[in-house]
């Protein structure tokens, strides 16, 4: 049986990348998601507009850092 969760991001602490993964350290509330009876229920990630903008900026910065390290032939 698949468990579904509701994850509400309160704040982004930091973001880093290593070995092909981008990791975000966040303060979040994680609660089980009430089953709706359908087999396709998924985990839900909720964040405010401000946190969504912060996430966008952090991801852009991490991706730019990764691109900077790649050889020109891989871009």
C-alpha positions in Angstrom: 0.0 0.0 0.0 1.4 3.4 -1.1 1.4 6.1 1.6 0.6 9.7 0.5 1.8 12.7 2.4 1.0 16.4 2.6 4.2 18.4 2.8 3.9 22.1 3.6 7.2 24.0 3.2 7.6 26.6 5.9 11.1 27.9 4.9 14.1 27.0 2.8 17.3 26.8 4.8 19.9 26.0 2.1 20.4 24.1 -1.1 23.4 22.2 -2.3 24.4 19.7 -5.1 26.6 16.7 -5.2 26.8 13.5 -7.3 24.0 14.5 -9.6 21.5 15.4 -6.9 20.3 18.8 -5.7 19.3 18.7 -2.1 17.2 21.3 -0.3 17.2 21.6 3.5 13.7 22.9 4.5 11.6 23.5 7.5 8.3 21.7 6.7 5.2 20.2 8.2 4.7 16.6 7.0 1.3 14.9 7.6 -0.3 11.8 6.2 -2.7 12.7 3.4 -6.2 11.4 3.9 -7.0 8.6 1.5 -9.5 9.6 -1.2 -10.1 6.1 -2.3 -8.4 6.4 -5.7 -5.3 4.4 -6.4 -3.6 7.4 -8.0 -3.3 9.6 -4.9 0.1 11.3 -4.7 2.1 13.2 -2.2 1.2 16.9 -2.2 3.8 19.6 -1.8 2.4 23.0 -0.7 4.4 26.3 -0.6 3.5 29.9 -0.5 4.1 32.2 -3.5 7.1 33.7 -1.6 8.6 30.2 -1.0 7.9 29.2 -4.6 9.9 32.2 -5.8 12.7 31.4 -3.4 12.7 27.8 -4.7 12.9 29.1 -8.2 15.9 31.4 -7.5 17.7 28.6 -5.5 17.2 26.1 -8.3 18.4 28.6 -10.9 21.5 29.3 -8.9 22.3 25.5 -8.4 21.8 24.7 -12.1 24.0 27.6 -13.1 26.7 26.3 -10.7 26.4 22.8 -12.3 26.5 24.2 -15.8 29.6 26.3 -15.0 31.4 23.1 -14.0 30.6 21.1 -17.1 32.9 21.1 -20.1 31.7 23.3 -23.0 31.1 20.1 -25.1 28.6 18.9 -22.5 26.4 22.1 -22.5 
